[in-house]
């Protein structure tokens, strides 16, 4: 815990995978980042600031996303993700797609810590995890007031399909708006969930320090 550097960031990507690339610069079966959610915690006492981006047009989504993320996430501070190979690989791919941001993504990867390691490495165990360290299973156990159940979009594959439907232009505006709201809500829960899990772990750490 003492190694983490404030401000703390909690980052999550949503991606689309296609056998045939939708846009130039991608290869077959490459994950394409179309959305992120970011929570920033300046200190353990402060309220988190939330920012987000979702591409809603039928165009290459990552250029604008990259610029917005680089503006929102500072050059210092620990960046938490859940299952870091996914986000780190996306960052490497984005650095190739947008070479003018290569240094940004290299630095970002150097600052990433996998919050899921607390569960995966057995620092915090609970029988209701049922042997899984997926955030879908961990969150409702550690933070019962938050859950992915009953969400219109509650899984990554659902988000992928919904985004494809939204940008293809076959839906009316009310349907697109509904999908957009559901996508934003889903991705935000991923990072808010990490915030709440971290806060619980931090509280346990502080209690331990008293002994």
N, CA, C and O of each residue as an XYZ file, in Angstrom:
844
protein
N       0.821     -1.209      0.000
C       0.000      0.000      0.000
C       0.859      1.265      0.000
O       0.514      2.260     -0.637
N       1.974      1.216      0.717
C       2.812      2.414      0.828
C       3.488      2.756     -0.496
O       3.966      3.878     -0.666
N       3.537      1.828     -1.425
C       4.210      2.095     -2.703
C       3.323      2.847     -3.685
O       3.823      3.368     -4.682
N       2.016      2.917     -3.428
C       1.107      3.579     -4.352
C       1.283      5.094     -4.262
O       1.463      5.651     -3.179
N       1.225      5.745     -5.419
C       1.483      7.181     -5.514
C       0.194      7.914     -5.869
O      -0.449      7.610     -6.874
N      -0.173      8.877     -5.037
C      -1.335      9.716     -5.336
C      -0.952     10.801     -6.332
O       0.195     11.250     -6.349
N      -1.918     11.236     -7.179
C      -3.301     10.774     -7.251
C      -3.395      9.359     -7.814
O      -2.580      8.940     -8.636
N      -4.400      8.646     -7.353
C      -4.664      7.306     -7.855
C      -5.690      7.381     -8.978
O      -6.655      8.140     -8.904
N      -5.471      6.592    -10.007
C      -6.395      6.520    -11.133
C      -6.925      5.096    -11.250
O      -6.207      4.131    -10.987
N      -8.180      4.977    -11.645
C      -8.819      3.682    -11.845
C      -9.365      3.680    -13.268
O     -10.280      4.437    -13.592
N      -8.794      2.822    -14.115
C      -9.026      2.885    -15.560
C      -9.597      1.575    -16.083
O      -9.190      0.489    -15.669
N     -10.554      1.703    -17.006
C     -11.108      0.520    -17.668
C     -11.422      0.851    -19.117
O     -11.948      1.924    -19.414
N     -11.097     -0.076    -20.026
C     -11.408      0.050    -21.446
C     -12.545     -0.894    -21.820
O     -12.721     -1.953    -21.218
N     -13.310     -0.483    -22.827
C     -14.202     -1.398    -23.533
C     -13.734     -1.455    -24.982
O     -13.316     -0.447    -25.551
N     -13.809     -2.644    -25.571
C     -13.242     -2.840    -26.905
C     -14.179     -3.619    -27.802
O     -15.108     -4.288    -27.349
N     -13.900     -3.510    -29.098
C     -14.623     -4.279    -30.109
C     -13.618     -5.111    -30.884
O     -12.566     -4.613    -31.285
N     -13.943     -6.373    -31.092
C     -13.069     -7.282    -31.823
C     -13.774     -7.731    -33.091
O     -14.933     -8.143    -33.055
N     -13.066     -7.649    -34.217
C     -13.653     -8.015    -35.500
C     -12.679     -8.873    -36.295
O     -11.480     -8.597    -36.339
N     -13.215     -9.921    -36.924
C     -12.369    -10.758    -37.782
C     -11.845     -9.951    -38.963
O     -10.697    -10.117    -39.377
N     -12.688     -9.078    -39.502
C     -12.290     -8.182    -40.585
C     -12.179     -6.780    -39.998
O     -13.185     -6.256    -39.520
N     -11.015     -6.150    -40.009
C     -10.850     -4.826    -39.399
C     -11.833     -3.815    -39.979
O     -12.069     -3.775    -41.187
N     -12.396     -3.005    -39.099
C     -13.349     -1.994    -39.536
C     -12.663     -0.758    -40.095
O     -13.231     -0.052    -40.929
N     -11.440     -0.494    -39.638
C     -10.746      0.744    -40.012
C      -9.285      0.448    -40.317
O      -8.743     -0.577    -39.904
N      -8.662      1.361    -41.045
C      -7.250      1.220    -41.396
C      -6.390      1.212    -40.132
O      -6.703      1.863    -39.136
N      -5.292      0.450    -40.208
C      -4.339      0.412    -39.110
C      -4.509     -0.765    -38.182
O      -3.646     -1.019    -37.342
N      -5.620     -1.498    -38.318
C      -5.885     -2.649    -37.466
C      -5.657     -3.941    -38.241
O      -5.769     -3.983    -39.466
N      -5.335     -4.989    -37.495
C      -5.232     -6.307    -38.122
C      -6.413     -7.168    -37.679
O      -7.164     -6.784    -36.781
N      -6.573     -8.313    -38.298
C      -7.691     -9.197    -37.967
C      -7.652     -9.602    -36.504
O      -6.587     -9.888    -35.956
N      -8.824     -9.623    -35.874
C      -8.984    -10.058    -34.489
C      -8.268     -9.134    -33.491
O      -7.952     -9.561    -32.380
N      -8.013     -7.893    -33.866
C      -7.395     -6.946    -32.935
C      -8.469     -6.206    -32.149
O      -9.445     -5.718    -32.720
N      -8.283     -6.127    -30.838
C      -9.211     -5.394    -29.998
C      -9.101     -3.894    -30.289
O      -8.003     -3.338    -30.292
N     -10.224     -3.255    -30.529
C     -10.266     -1.826    -30.832
C     -10.936     -1.093    -29.667
O     -12.099     -1.348    -29.355
N     -10.212     -0.203    -29.042
C     -10.739      0.516    -27.872
C     -11.711      1.596    -28.343
O     -11.352      2.457    -29.146
N     -12.949      1.545    -27.834
C     -13.941      2.543    -28.212
C     -14.474      3.328    -27.008
O     -15.251      4.269    -27.173
N     -14.053      2.936    -25.794
C     -14.615      3.566    -24.600
C     -13.652      3.416    -23.433
O     -12.926      2.427    -23.333
N     -13.654      4.410    -22.554
C     -12.966      4.238    -21.279
C     -13.752      4.925    -20.178
O     -14.549      5.831    -20.421
N     -13.502      4.465    -18.959
C     -13.979      5.136    -17.751
C     -12.773      5.360    -16.859
O     -11.897      4.500    -16.765
N     -12.724      6.517    -16.202
C     -11.567      6.881    -15.380
C     -12.039      7.577    -14.112
O     -12.721      8.600    -14.169
N     -11.671      7.016    -12.973
C     -11.875      7.682    -11.690
C     -10.522      8.157    -11.168
O      -9.525      7.441    -11.261
N     -10.497      9.355    -10.624
C      -9.273      9.934    -10.056
C      -9.487     10.203     -8.580
O     -10.467     10.841     -8.196
N      -8.573      9.718     -7.749
C      -8.615      9.926     -6.302
C      -7.376     10.720     -5.895
O      -6.269     10.181     -5.879
N      -7.559     11.998     -5.567
C      -6.421     12.853     -5.227
C      -5.843     12.531     -3.863
O      -4.637     12.656     -3.651
N      -6.698     12.116     -2.934
C      -6.265     11.663     -1.621
C      -7.311     10.684     -1.114
O      -8.412     10.608     -1.660
N      -6.975      9.941     -0.082
C      -7.899      8.920      0.411
C      -9.156      9.548      0.990
O     -10.195      8.893      1.060
N      -9.079     10.810      1.409
C     -10.236     11.476      2.008
C     -11.138     12.131      0.975
O     -12.325     12.331      1.233
N     -10.595     12.470     -0.192
C     -11.350     13.244     -1.180
C     -12.329     12.372     -1.972
O     -12.131     11.169     -2.146
N     -13.382     13.023     -2.439
C     -14.287     12.369     -3.380
C     -13.576     12.167     -4.715
O     -12.756     12.987     -5.126
N     -13.902     11.074     -5.377
C     -13.284     10.794     -6.669
C     -13.913     11.647     -7.765
O     -15.105     11.954     -7.734
N     -13.086     12.017     -8.726
C     -13.562     12.690     -9.929
C     -13.684     11.651    -11.037
O     -12.777     10.844    -11.241
N     -14.810     11.672    -11.753
C     -15.029     10.691    -12.815
C     -15.068     11.376    -14.168
O     -15.745     12.389    -14.345
N     -14.337     10.814    -15.123
C     -14.405     11.253    -16.514
C     -14.558     10.012    -17.383
O     -14.260      8.899    -16.948
N     -15.023     10.209    -18.608
C     -15.290      9.061    -19.475
C     -15.285      9.500    -20.930
O     -15.373     10.684    -21.253
N     -15.180      8.514    -21.781
C     -15.291      8.774    -23.224
C     -15.926      7.560    -23.885
O     -15.606      6.416    -23.561
N     -16.827      7.830    -24.812
C     -17.468      6.779    -25.605
C     -17.616      7.283    -27.029
O     -18.242      8.318    -27.263
N     -17.043      6.557    -27.984
C     -17.203      6.896    -29.393
C     -18.598      6.486    -29.846
O     -19.000      5.337    -29.663
N     -19.328      7.412    -30.431
C     -20.716      7.139    -30.825
C     -20.930      7.245    -32.333
O     -22.059      7.120    -32.807
N     -19.865      7.471    -33.084
C     -19.977      7.596    -34.539
C     -19.264      6.448    -35.232
O     -18.389      5.804    -34.653
N     -19.651      6.199    -36.484
C     -19.027      5.140    -37.268
C     -17.729      5.673    -37.873
O     -17.647      5.976    -39.064
N     -16.719      5.773    -37.008
C     -15.395      6.235    -37.400
C     -14.379      5.636    -36.450
O     -14.735      5.172    -35.367
N     -13.104      5.642    -36.850
C     -12.062      5.078    -35.997
C     -12.123      5.767    -34.632
O     -11.982      6.988    -34.558
N     -12.332      5.004    -33.544
C     -12.663      5.622    -32.263
C     -11.494      6.018    -31.383
O     -11.667      6.823    -30.467
N     -10.299      5.476    -31.631
C      -9.263      5.591    -30.616
C      -8.465      6.886    -30.660
O      -7.800      7.230    -29.683
N      -8.517      7.613    -31.780
C      -7.719      8.842    -31.855
C      -8.236      9.895    -30.866
O      -7.476     10.436    -30.062
N      -9.520     10.168    -30.940
C     -10.098     11.135    -30.013
C     -10.026     10.615    -28.588
O      -9.758     11.377    -27.659
N     -10.265      9.320    -28.410
C     -10.173      8.712    -27.082
C      -8.783      8.903    -26.484
O      -8.649      9.247    -25.309
N      -7.749      8.679    -27.297
C      -6.372      8.820    -26.827
C      -6.078     10.241    -26.381
O      -5.482     10.453    -25.325
N      -6.490     11.209    -27.176
C      -6.241     12.604    -26.815
C      -6.938     12.963    -25.514
O      -6.350     13.620    -24.655
N      -8.188     12.537    -25.361
C      -8.933     12.866    -24.145
C      -8.310     12.181    -22.929
O      -8.181     12.800    -21.872
N      -7.927     10.927    -23.066
C      -7.323     10.219    -21.947
C      -6.008     10.870    -21.533
O      -5.740     11.025    -20.342
N      -5.195     11.249    -22.499
C      -3.907     11.868    -22.173
C      -4.101     13.215    -21.485
O      -3.270     13.626    -20.675
N      -5.198     13.905    -21.805
C      -5.502     15.167    -21.133
C      -5.996     14.946    -19.708
O      -5.745     15.770    -18.828
N      -6.696     13.839    -19.475
C      -7.346     13.598    -18.195
C      -6.439     12.925    -17.171
O      -6.560     13.174    -15.972
N      -5.536     12.080    -17.640
C      -4.706     11.314    -16.708
C      -3.347     11.990    -16.617
O      -2.698     12.220    -17.638
N      -2.920     12.304    -15.423
C      -1.684     13.049    -15.234
C      -0.444     12.216    -15.498
O      -0.537     11.040    -15.851
N       0.702     12.825    -15.327
C       1.983     12.154    -15.581
C       2.540     11.487    -14.331
O       3.579     10.829    -14.393
N       1.856     11.649    -13.189
C       2.250     10.961    -11.963
C       1.021     10.301    -11.354
O      -0.114     10.689    -11.629
N       1.268      9.310    -10.533
C       0.165      8.623     -9.860
C       0.020      7.191    -10.329
O       0.233      6.886    -11.502
N      -0.343      6.315     -9.409
C      -0.573      4.906     -9.726
C      -1.881      4.750    -10.494
O      -2.889      5.376    -10.163
N      -1.849      3.912    -11.518
C      -3.028      3.652    -12.349
C      -3.484      2.214    -12.104
O      -2.777      1.267    -12.450
N      -4.656      2.056    -11.513
C      -5.188      0.725    -11.220
C      -6.071      0.239    -12.362
O      -6.878      0.990    -12.910
N      -5.901     -1.014    -12.700
C      -6.784     -1.709    -13.639
C      -7.108     -3.065    -13.018
O      -6.564     -3.423    -11.973
N      -7.985     -3.807    -13.657
C      -8.305     -5.165    -13.196
C      -7.960     -6.119    -14.328
O      -8.606     -6.108    -15.376
N      -6.939     -6.945    -14.114
C      -6.339     -7.824    -15.117
C      -5.510     -6.990    -16.104
O      -5.931     -6.712    -17.227
N      -4.333     -6.611    -15.643
C      -3.508     -5.647    -16.368
C      -3.026     -6.095    -17.751
O      -2.767     -5.229    -18.586
N      -2.889     -7.402    -18.047
C      -2.467     -7.743    -19.414
C      -3.392     -7.168    -20.484
O      -2.943     -6.848    -21.585
N      -4.679     -7.036    -20.166
C      -5.613     -6.528    -21.171
C      -5.344     -5.055    -21.462
O      -5.102     -4.681    -22.610
N      -5.386     -4.214    -20.420
C      -5.175     -2.777    -20.651
C      -3.771     -2.484    -21.158
O      -3.593     -1.622    -22.019
N      -2.782     -3.179    -20.642
C      -1.411     -2.907    -21.071
C      -1.194     -3.272    -22.536
O      -0.480     -2.571    -23.252
N      -1.805     -4.359    -22.980
C      -1.696     -4.725    -24.397
C      -2.395     -3.706    -25.273
O      -1.889     -3.352    -26.338
N      -3.563     -3.226    -24.834
C      -4.254     -2.188    -25.592
C      -3.388     -0.922    -25.682
O      -3.338     -0.276    -26.729
N      -2.716     -0.575    -24.593
C      -1.860      0.612    -24.605
C      -0.706      0.448    -25.591
O      -0.351      1.393    -26.295
N      -0.125     -0.743    -25.643
C       0.955     -0.991    -26.602
C       0.439     -0.851    -28.038
O       1.110     -0.272    -28.893
N      -0.749     -1.383    -28.288
C      -1.325     -1.288    -29.634
C      -1.660      0.163    -29.981
O      -1.449      0.597    -31.114
N      -2.179      0.907    -29.009
C      -2.497      2.313    -29.258
C      -1.238      3.132    -29.519
O      -1.274      4.096    -30.284
N      -0.125      2.759    -28.891
C       1.125      3.484    -29.126
C       1.643      3.279    -30.548
O       2.353      4.126    -31.090
N       1.277      2.144    -31.145
C       1.654      1.880    -32.535
C       0.715      2.617    -33.486
O       1.151      3.162    -34.500
N      -0.570      2.630    -33.155
C      -1.546      3.329    -33.986
C      -1.321      4.832    -33.980
O      -1.472      5.496    -35.006
N      -0.958      5.363    -32.820
C      -0.796      6.810    -32.655
C       0.600      7.073    -32.100
O       0.784      7.255    -30.896
N       1.574      7.088    -33.002
C       2.976      7.152    -32.585
C       3.314      8.446    -31.849
O       4.262      8.479    -31.064
N       2.550      9.511    -32.094
C       2.813     10.759    -31.380
C       2.429     10.671    -29.906
O       2.777     11.552    -29.120
N       1.713      9.616    -29.531
C       1.368      9.374    -28.133
C       2.112      8.164    -27.554
O       1.760      7.671    -26.482
N       3.134      7.692    -28.264
C       3.848      6.490    -27.824
C       4.448      6.676    -26.435
O       4.339      5.786    -25.592
N       5.079      7.817    -26.185
C       5.691      8.064    -24.878
C       4.635      8.078    -23.777
O       4.878      7.604    -22.667
N       3.478      8.617    -24.087
C       2.395      8.642    -23.111
C       1.983      7.231    -22.710
O       1.820      6.947    -21.523
N       1.815      6.346    -23.690
C       1.363      4.988    -23.375
C       2.461      4.160    -22.703
O       2.165      3.303    -21.870
N       3.714      4.406    -23.057
C       4.816      3.717    -22.374
C       4.837      4.108    -20.902
O       4.958      3.249    -20.029
N       4.719      5.400    -20.627
C       4.690      5.882    -19.248
C       3.477      5.340    -18.504
O       3.572      4.962    -17.336
N       2.335      5.305    -19.187
C       1.116      4.802    -18.567
C       1.293      3.352    -18.126
O       0.912      2.991    -17.012
N       1.861      2.532    -18.982
C       2.074      1.126    -18.634
C       3.047      0.962    -17.469
O       2.910      0.035    -16.671
N       4.022      1.851    -17.370
C       4.975      1.786    -16.262
C       4.317      2.072    -14.919
O       4.852      1.701    -13.874
N       3.165      2.726    -14.939
C       2.493      3.127    -13.700
C       1.317      2.229    -13.326
O       0.672      2.444    -12.300
N       1.038      1.229    -14.152
C      -0.143      0.386    -13.921
C       0.108     -0.636    -12.818
O       1.171     -1.253    -12.751
N      -0.900     -0.804    -11.950
C      -0.917     -1.861    -10.934
C      -2.236     -2.608    -11.067
O      -3.294     -2.000    -11.228
N      -2.161     -3.924    -10.998
C      -3.358     -4.751    -11.140
C      -4.029     -4.899     -9.776
O      -3.535     -5.626     -8.915
N      -5.155     -4.208     -9.581
C      -5.867     -4.287     -8.313
C      -6.371     -5.701     -8.046
O      -6.503     -6.110     -6.892
N      -6.648     -6.439     -9.102
C      -7.103     -7.810     -8.948
C      -6.074     -8.724     -8.304
O      -6.424     -9.807     -7.834
N      -4.788     -8.302     -8.271
C      -3.754     -9.131     -7.652
C      -4.009     -9.355     -6.166
O      -3.603    -10.378     -5.615
N      -4.683     -8.400     -5.510
C      -4.992     -8.595     -4.100
C      -5.837     -9.853     -3.891
O      -5.711    -10.541     -2.878
N      -6.693    -10.136     -4.861
C      -7.543    -11.313     -4.776
C      -6.840    -12.519     -5.396
O      -6.808    -13.601     -4.810
N      -6.286    -12.319     -6.573
C      -5.651    -13.397     -7.319
C      -4.494    -14.017     -6.548
O      -4.272    -15.224     -6.641
N      -3.752    -13.214     -5.786
C      -2.605    -13.706     -5.022
C      -2.974    -14.123     -3.601
O      -2.110    -14.513     -2.815
N      -4.267    -14.037     -3.278
C      -4.719    -14.565     -2.009
C      -4.535    -13.661     -0.813
O      -4.590    -14.133      0.323
N      -4.313    -12.357     -1.034
C      -4.197    -11.438      0.107
C      -5.554    -11.205      0.769
O      -5.636    -10.917      1.963
N      -6.601    -11.332     -0.017
C      -7.955    -11.221      0.519
C      -8.755    -12.370     -0.069
O      -8.875    -12.503     -1.287
N      -9.297    -13.191      0.804
C     -10.042    -14.368      0.361
C     -11.437    -14.367      0.968
O     -11.643    -13.879      2.080
N     -12.380    -14.910      0.238
C     -13.745    -15.029      0.747
C     -14.388    -16.224      0.051
O     -14.244    -16.374     -1.162
N     -15.092    -17.075      0.792
C     -15.685    -18.264      0.153
C     -16.692    -17.929     -0.935
O     -16.892    -18.717     -1.860
N     -17.337    -16.752     -0.831
C     -18.333    -16.390     -1.840
C     -17.717    -15.968     -3.169
O     -18.432    -15.784     -4.154
N     -16.385    -15.812     -3.202
C     -15.719    -15.606     -4.503
C     -15.783    -16.887     -5.335
O     -15.686    -16.850     -6.562
N     -15.948    -18.014     -4.651
C     -16.037    -19.330     -5.308
C     -14.826    -19.620     -6.184
O     -14.935    -20.193     -7.268
N     -13.672    -19.205     -5.678
C     -12.423    -19.483     -6.374
C     -12.117    -18.563     -7.527
O     -11.101    -18.746     -8.197
N     -12.964    -17.570     -7.789
C     -12.774    -16.660     -8.915
C     -12.279    -15.302     -8.422
O     -12.647    -14.853     -7.336
N     -11.442    -14.654     -9.232
C     -11.050    -13.284     -8.909
C     -11.585    -12.292     -9.949
O     -11.117    -11.156    -10.023
N     -12.554    -12.718    -10.739
C     -13.239    -11.800    -11.650
C     -13.927    -10.708    -10.838
O     -14.536    -10.983     -9.803
N     -13.828     -9.484    -11.307
C     -14.479     -8.390    -10.584
C     -15.990     -8.587    -10.530
O     -16.643     -8.078     -9.619
N     -16.550     -9.310    -11.482
C     -17.987     -9.586    -11.470
C     -18.385    -10.399    -10.236
O     -19.497    -10.262     -9.725
N     -17.457    -11.254     -9.759
C     -17.718    -12.068     -8.576
C     -17.233    -11.393     -7.295
O     -17.834    -11.560     -6.233
N     -16.154    -10.638     -7.398
C     -15.559    -10.020     -6.213
C     -16.377     -8.831     -5.720
O     -16.597     -8.680     -4.518
N     -16.827     -7.988     -6.647
C     -17.482     -6.733     -6.262
C     -18.702     -6.929     -5.368
O     -18.768     -6.305     -4.309
N     -19.679     -7.772     -5.744
C     -20.867     -7.881     -4.893
C     -20.591     -8.502     -3.532
O     -21.409     -8.375     -2.621
N     -19.445     -9.176     -3.376
C     -19.076     -9.741     -2.077
C     -18.431     -8.677     -1.204
O     -18.788     -8.532     -0.034
N     -17.486     -7.933     -1.760
C     -16.775     -6.923     -0.986
C     -17.573     -5.631     -0.841
O     -17.458     -4.930      0.164
N     -18.386     -5.321     -1.860
C     -19.176     -4.078     -1.856
C     -20.610     -4.453     -2.236
O     -21.006     -4.281     -3.389
N     -21.388     -4.960     -1.281
C     -22.707     -5.528     -1.603
C     -23.674     -4.557     -2.256
O     -24.599     -4.983     -2.947
N     -23.479     -3.256     -2.051
C     -24.406     -2.286     -2.646
C     -24.165     -2.091     -4.133
O     -24.963     -1.441     -4.808
N     -23.071     -2.648     -4.654
C     -22.777     -2.554     -6.079
C     -22.816     -3.946     -6.705
O     -22.287     -4.905     -6.142
N     -23.448     -4.045     -7.875
C     -23.554     -5.341     -8.539
C     -23.816     -5.138    -10.025
O     -24.375     -4.122    -10.440
N     -23.402     -6.123    -10.819
C     -23.648     -6.100    -12.256
C     -24.986     -6.732    -12.624
O     -25.401     -6.689    -13.782
N     -25.650     -7.310    -11.649
C     -26.931     -7.944    -11.935
C     -27.983     -6.901    -12.302
O     -27.974     -5.778    -11.799
N     -28.867     -7.293    -13.173
C     -30.009     -6.468    -13.597
C     -29.610     -5.233    -14.405
O     -30.433     -4.342    -14.617
N     -28.358     -5.172    -14.857
C     -27.956     -4.086    -15.746
C     -28.338     -4.438    -17.187
O     -28.291     -5.606    -17.571
N     -28.710     -3.452    -17.971
C     -29.031     -3.710    -19.381
C     -27.815     -4.242    -20.120
O     -27.934     -5.113    -20.981
N     -26.646     -3.713    -19.780
C     -25.376     -4.238    -20.278
C     -24.540     -4.562    -19.046
O     -24.218     -3.670    -18.262
N     -24.189     -5.830    -18.874
C     -23.485     -6.236    -17.674
C     -22.257     -7.084    -17.934
O     -21.629     -7.569    -16.993
N     -21.898     -7.273    -19.221
C     -20.728     -8.061    -19.574
C     -20.044     -7.446    -20.788
O     -20.660     -6.717    -21.565
N     -18.764     -7.752    -20.934
C     -17.988     -7.164    -22.015
C     -18.483     -7.527    -23.394
O     -18.481     -6.687    -24.294
N     -18.911     -8.781    -23.577
C     -19.387     -9.180    -24.904
C     -20.698     -8.471    -25.246
O     -20.946     -8.155    -26.409
N     -21.536     -8.221    -24.237
C     -22.758     -7.457    -24.477
C     -22.428     -6.027    -24.885
O     -23.076     -5.463    -25.767
N     -21.410     -5.438    -24.239
C     -20.999     -4.075    -24.580
C     -20.491     -4.004    -26.017
O     -20.777     -3.047    -26.736
N     -19.746     -5.008    -26.425
C     -19.199     -5.052    -27.780
C     -20.315     -5.070    -28.829
O     -20.272     -4.317    -29.801
N     -21.293     -5.918    -28.627
C     -22.392     -6.037    -29.581
C     -23.247     -4.778    -29.588
O     -23.674     -4.309    -30.643
N     -23.493     -4.235    -28.396
C     -24.319     -3.028    -28.296
C     -23.657     -1.853    -28.999
O     -24.331     -1.077    -29.677
N     -22.340     -1.715    -28.844
C     -21.633     -0.621    -29.510
C     -21.707     -0.765    -31.027
O     -21.924      0.215    -31.741
N     -21.525     -1.984    -31.511
C     -21.637     -2.233    -32.956
C     -23.017     -1.823    -33.464
O     -23.133     -1.170    -34.501
N     -24.048     -2.203    -32.740
C     -25.413     -1.861    -33.152
C     -25.625     -0.343    -33.136
O     -26.302      0.202    -34.008
N     -25.047      0.329    -32.148
C     -25.250      1.768    -32.019
C     -24.625      2.547    -33.169
O     -25.228      3.496    -33.671
N     -23.423      2.159    -33.592
C     -22.735      2.950    -34.611
C     -23.143      2.580    -36.037
O     -22.844      3.325    -36.971
N     -23.818      1.445    -36.220
C     -24.161      1.011    -37.570
C     -25.273      1.829    -38.207
O     -25.472      1.769    -39.421
N     -25.990      2.584    -37.405
C     -26.986      3.497    -37.952
C     -28.326      2.891    -38.276
O     -29.151      3.543    -38.915
N     -28.577      1.645    -37.851
C     -29.852      0.990    -38.145
C     -30.904      1.227    -37.057
O     -32.033      0.750    -37.164
N     -30.527      1.963    -36.015
C     -31.424      2.208    -34.895
C     -31.897      3.655    -34.900
O     -31.213      4.532    -35.427
N     -33.058      3.905    -34.317
C     -33.499      5.293    -34.203
C     -32.761      5.954    -33.038
O     -32.066      5.288    -32.271
N     -32.922      7.275    -32.918
C     -32.142      8.033    -31.945
C     -32.434      7.631    -30.509
O     -31.532      7.638    -29.672
N     -33.670      7.285    -30.212
C     -34.008      6.892    -28.851
C     -33.325      5.584    -28.471
O     -32.886      5.418    -27.333
N     -33.234      4.650    -29.426
C     -32.558      3.383    -29.163
C     -31.057      3.598    -28.987
O     -30.433      2.985    -28.121
N     -30.480      4.476    -29.817
C     -29.052      4.773    -29.686
C     -28.756      5.426    -28.335
O     -27.756      5.113    -27.689
N     -29.630      6.328    -27.921
C     -29.440      6.991    -26.636
C     -29.503      5.993    -25.492
O     -28.734      6.092    -24.536
N     -30.402      5.046    -25.585
C     -30.541      4.023    -24.552
C     -29.280      3.170    -24.462
O     -28.811      2.863    -23.366
N     -28.731      2.788    -25.618
C     -27.504      2.001    -25.640
C     -26.348      2.811    -25.072
O     -25.558      2.297    -24.280
N     -26.244      4.069    -25.469
C     -25.167      4.928    -24.975
C     -25.203      5.019    -23.454
O     -24.171      4.876    -22.797
N     -26.366      5.253    -22.902
C     -26.488      5.363    -21.448
C     -26.115      4.058    -20.760
O     -25.474      4.069    -19.709
N     -26.512      2.935    -21.347
C     -26.196      1.631    -20.754
C     -24.700      1.335    -20.822
O     -24.136      0.778    -19.880
N     -24.054      1.703    -21.930
C     -22.612      1.504    -22.061
C     -21.843      2.352    -21.054
O     -20.900      1.871    -20.424
N     -22.240      3.601    -20.903
C     -21.562      4.484    -19.955
C     -21.738      3.976    -18.526
O     -20.795      3.995    -17.735
N     -22.934      3.529    -18.202
C     -23.216      3.022    -16.860
C     -22.384      1.774    -16.568
O     -21.859      1.625    -15.465
N     -22.263      0.887    -17.541
C     -21.519     -0.359    -17.352
C     -20.035     -0.086    -17.133
O     -19.443     -0.610    -16.189
N     -19.435      0.718    -17.986
C     -18.005      0.980    -17.884
C     -17.691      1.756    -16.603
O     -16.660      1.526    -15.971
N     -18.579      2.668    -16.227
C     -18.378      3.434    -14.997
C     -18.391      2.521    -13.773
O     -17.636      2.740    -12.827
N     -19.246      1.498    -13.789
C     -19.296      0.591    -12.653
C     -17.976     -0.165    -12.501
O     -17.560     -0.462    -11.381
N     -17.321     -0.474    -13.610
C     -16.032     -1.160    -13.525
C     -15.025     -0.344    -12.721
O     -14.339     -0.888    -11.856
N     -14.930      0.950    -12.997
C     -13.940      1.762    -12.287
C     -14.434      2.179    -10.908
O     -13.640      2.251     -9.971
N     -15.724      2.455    -10.764
C     -16.258      2.760     -9.436
C     -16.101      1.543     -8.526
O     -15.779      1.683     -7.346
N     -16.328      0.360     -9.072
C     -16.142     -0.856     -8.296
C     -14.716     -0.989     -7.798
O     -14.490     -1.369     -6.649
N     -13.747     -0.678     -8.660
C     -12.349     -0.723     -8.237
C     -12.075      0.282     -7.128
O     -11.344     -0.016     -6.183
N     -12.657      1.469     -7.239
C     -12.492      2.482     -6.189
C     -12.977      1.947     -4.852
O     -12.275      2.041     -3.845
N     -14.182      1.385     -4.847
C     -14.771      0.908     -3.596
C     -13.995     -0.293     -3.030
O     -13.840     -0.408     -1.814
N     -13.515     -1.170     -3.888
C     -12.703     -2.297     -3.423
C     -11.400     -1.779     -2.834
O     -10.967     -2.239     -1.777
N     -10.773     -0.827     -3.512
C      -9.531     -0.252     -2.985
C      -9.769      0.400     -1.634
O      -8.966      0.221     -0.718
N     -10.849      1.149     -1.489
C     -11.137      1.810     -0.224
C     -11.309      0.801      0.904
O     -10.876      1.045      2.030
N     -11.938     -0.329      0.605
C     -12.097     -1.356      1.632
C     -10.749     -1.961      1.998
O     -10.458     -2.164      3.176
N      -9.925     -2.249      0.996
C      -8.600     -2.798      1.262
C      -7.737     -1.799      2.038
O      -6.994     -2.184      2.940
N      -7.840     -0.528      1.686
C      -7.081      0.520      2.373
C      -7.506      0.593      3.850
O      -6.659      0.728      4.732
N      -8.806      0.503      4.114
C      -9.293      0.528      5.483
C      -8.761     -0.646      6.293
O      -8.394     -0.487      7.457
N      -8.718     -1.821      5.681
C      -8.178     -3.001      6.355
C      -6.694     -2.817      6.643
O      -6.202     -3.206      7.702
N      -5.986     -2.218      5.685
C      -4.551     -1.963      5.868
C      -4.322     -0.994      7.022
O      -3.424     -1.202      7.837
N      -5.117      0.049      7.096
C      -4.975      1.024      8.173
C      -5.274      0.388      9.531
O      -4.593      0.665     10.519
N      -6.299     -0.466      9.571
C      -6.610     -1.163     10.817
C      -5.443     -2.051     11.248
O      -5.115     -2.136     12.431
N      -4.825     -2.706     10.272
C      -3.679     -3.584     10.568
C      -2.513     -2.780     11.117
O      -1.795     -3.261     11.994
N      -2.308     -1.558     10.618
C      -1.193     -0.730     11.055
C      -1.297     -0.313     12.517
O      -0.302      0.062     13.138
N      -2.507     -0.381     13.058
C      -2.713      0.041     14.448
C      -2.174     -0.981     15.444
O      -1.945     -0.659     16.610
N      -1.970     -2.226     14.975
C      -1.531     -3.277     15.886
C      -0.006     -3.391     15.909
O       0.540     -4.230     16.627
